[in-house]
Amino acid sequence: MAPSLRRITAMAGLRVLAGPGALDRPVRWVAVSELEDPTPFLEGDELVLTTGMRTASWRPYITRLVDRGVAGLGFGIGLSHARVPAELVAAAAEAGLPLVEVARETPFIAIGKAVSDLLAAEHYEEITGAFEAQGRLTRAALRGDGAASVADRLARELGGWVVLLDETGTVRHATPPEAEERAAGLRSEFARLRSGAAAVALAGPEENVVVQPLGGRGFFAVGAGHPFTPIAHTIVNAAASLLTLALEQGTAPERLRSAVLRLLVAGETETARAVLSDVGVTLPDDPVVVLAVAESGPIRAFHAPHGDVTIVICAEPELPGLRDAFDEPVGISLPGPLSGVATAVDQAVRAYRAGRGKLNFADLAGQGLLDLLDSGAVRAYAEVLLAPLDEQRGDLRESLRAYLACNGHWDAAAQRLGVHRHTLRYRMKKAAELLGRDLDDPAARAELWIALNAPRAS
């Protein structure tokens, strides 16, 4: 809604000389003109500012402005006129056109900037309102009766009525209920939509109606006793998308849970709580435990699909009873805060992939680092890394293993192998050359130790 002339005059400190009863008209722009007839350059609803330096006859001037639909006239004094001409005041008063006096100290550009700022603020509020409305529509879509809830919410947002119809034109839902009668007069519009029209808009003196298809699953009509603004059309289009999804979703709860799990993994804990609270679902309090299971079944805790597994989040005290409800395998994370779900999901999935019954991540971690790594990837990497040793001499691999196991102590490693330490030194020099690794580097030693202990292909 554009700012009113009343608001602009109050903000700029302008004195109203005529037309006080029309100060609530919206002002959509400010036009500065010294032309005797500026109307060819106006669209209507402007506040025209002038000093009157080129105008000799005021009544025709006022008549032209009124016919063009301007919101008001501002007259600047102190330049060509010391005061506002009496003829101008009288003509404006007779025509009911607001006339304001602009003091010499108030530049026209200041008024233009003020109006521009107000228009920008109004536009920002409209856009913000549209985003908020879309949020309310989205939350309505997440309720059990998604399509009907979206229709009810849309009617409230636009101050009108909404009717949902199936592809045959039969009413599915109407809000308010008496709006069902409106569907009877829209059958020709349904035919146009079936033939490929994207939407149909009907404008009348008493009512405006928009009819849109819902992705082959029917139609919806929305009407109001006022014109639809561009922002209102944006809200209607958002509702159309949500209604289409709501009508085709037998999987809406699953999609909702998946979206919430993604929020939790991304660290958006409070947003996830807020989304679920709108549909009457709560997340457990800290500390929580995450389970990775193969089935979704009837689960009495928050759960969501995650790749090829189902993730279950429960409060730690609920774990014993919940764990027993699933067939093996089950991966179980360490307890922790809900804000740390990303780590807990990773732990649960790793424990699940170990395939050892109902396995806690703590037990898996206690069995060594290799149990936390992808065995196939480690084996493939080890075969490539250690291949130069196997291609040269069969004893280089075992000599390297003994050397690393003894933490680089020559005598202990040589004794374990039953060879002279000089022999071992030669073998390790050869191994280092073949592998391209510095065996005195702790990082290289760790890498080689993991490769040597990786399971070999059968």
Secondary structure, 3 states (H helix, E strand, C coil): CCCEHHHHHHHHCCEEEECHHHCCCECCEEEECCCCCCHHHCCCCEEEEECCCCCCCHHHHHHHHHHHCCCEEEEECCCCCCCCCHHHHHHHHHHCCCEEEECCCCCHHHHHHHHHHHHHHHHHHHHHHHHHHHHHHHHHHCCCCHHHHHHHHHHHHHCCEEEEECCCCCEEEEECHHHHHHHHHHHHHHHHHHCCCCCEEEECCCCEEEEEECCCCCEEEEEECCCCCHHHHHHHHHHHHHHHHHHHCCCHHHHHHHHHHHHHHCCCHHHHHHHHHCCCCCCCCCCEEEEEECCCCCCCCEEEEECCEEEEEEEHHHHHHHHCCCCCCEEECCCECHHHHHHHHHHHHHHHHCCCCEEEHHHHHCCCHHHHCCHHHHHHHHHHHHHHHHHHCCHHHHHHHHHHHCCCCHHHHHHHHCCCHHHHHHHHHHHHHHHCCCCCCHHHHHHHHHHHHCCCCC
